[in-house]
Amino acid sequence: MVMKDAPDHTRLRRTVNRAFTPRNIRHLEPRIAEIANAEVESWPLEQPFALLPRMRALTLQVILRSIFGVSDPEVLSLIVEALGRSAGLTEL
């Protein structure tokens, strides 16, 4: 479920925020760099492209793969698709 009631949301937010402490972020830096490098390498050369959708996709990949530990490409694709449908974010 994407949306939660206030008490559930606060509890889940605190749980997720633990992943963003400076110590944990430093621990994730190599993984984040790997994900970012793979994304940038897929960008077209010598032709313009929309950057905002790519940055949104990169951010989502970092969160799903680094913070939540999702590694299966099929599961990643299903999550991205479900989030895009539920939020109306077709650019995801």
QUITA-V479531 format. One line per field, one symbol per residue. psi: psi as a letter, one per 30 degrees, with the letter a starting at -180 (. if undefined). burial: 1 if it has 16 or more other C-alpha atoms within 10 Angstrom, else 0. A space follows every 50 residues. Layout:
BEGIN
psi = ???
burial = ???
END
This chain:
BEGIN
psi = keklleeeeeeeeeeefffgleeeeeefeeeeeeeeeeeeffkkkhkllj eeeeeeeeeeeeeeeeefgkfjeeeeeeeeeeeeeffgiff.
burial = 00000000000000000010000010010001001100000000000000 000100110111011110010000010001001000000001
END
